[in-house]
Amino acid sequence: MKVSWRTELPQWFAIAAMFALAAWAWPRLPESIPIHWNIHGEVDGYGSKFVGLLLLPLTMLGMYWMLRLIYLIDPGKQNYASFSTTLAIIRTTILFFLAVIYCAAVLTTFGHNVNMTTIACFAVGAMFNILGNFMSKIRPNWFVGVRTPWTLSSKTSWNKTHRLAGWLFLLMGLLIVATGAIQTFWMFLTMAVINGLCLAWMVIYSYLVYRQDPHRISAAGVSPSAE
C-alpha cells in the first residue's frame, strides 16, 4: 500500500516516544515496578522493568508492522487500496490508545496518584467511538473488521454488519466511558452485559443478512448440495 507520511509519522512518533520514555525511566526506577491494577485502579501486581517499561512499546512496534504489512498475505488484498486511509486511522487510534495507557502506567511507577481504571475506561471508550465512525468504511478482507463466516461470504452482509457495528461501537464506547466515571460493581456488570450483547448481535445480524442475500457464496471447497 502507498505510504502517507501524514498518517505514518504520528504513529512513528508515538512508538519512538514510548521507547524514549522507557530509556529515560529505566535508570531511575527500582527493579520491581507496578505492572497490574485492580478494577479500582489500585496497584495489585509488580514485575520487572522489562515487563513494565519495554513490553508494551515492543508490542506496539510489532502491532504496527503487523497491521502495516498484513495485506500482503490477505487473499482480499486488492480491497485494501479502497480503505487504506481508514486502516491508517484505525492503526493510529489503537497505537495512541496504547501510548496513553503506557504513559499513565509509567506515572504510577514514579508514585503519582493515577487511577488506571479511569484512564483505561476513558481511553478505551474514546477508541471505540473513533473506530465506530470508520467501521462502515472498512471493505471486505480477512483480517480487519467484523469477520464472521457470513460477512466473508456475502458483500451485503459485510456492508450492513459494519454499518450496524459503527453504531454499536459508539454505544459501547459511551458505556465504557460511563463506567470509568461511575466505578461501581453494577456499572461494570451493566457495561459487560450490554457490550457482550452488542458483540453477539453483530454476529447474529451478519448471519440473518447472509441468509437473505441471493448473491451469497458458499465457503471455499464446500458445495451447497454436499451431504
Buried (B, 14 or more C-beta within 10 A) or exposed (E): EEEEEEBBEBBEEBBEBBBEBBEEBEEEBEEEBBBEBEEEBEBEEBBEBEBBBBBBBBEBBEBBEEBBEBBEEBEEBEBBEEBBEBBBBBBBBBBBBBBBBBBBBBBBBEEEEBBBBBBBBBBBBBBBBBBBBBBBBBBBBBBBBBBBEBBBBBBBBBBBBBEBBBEBBBBBBBBBBBBBEEBEEEBBEBBEEBBEEBBEBBBEBBBEBBEEBEEBEEEEEEEEEEE
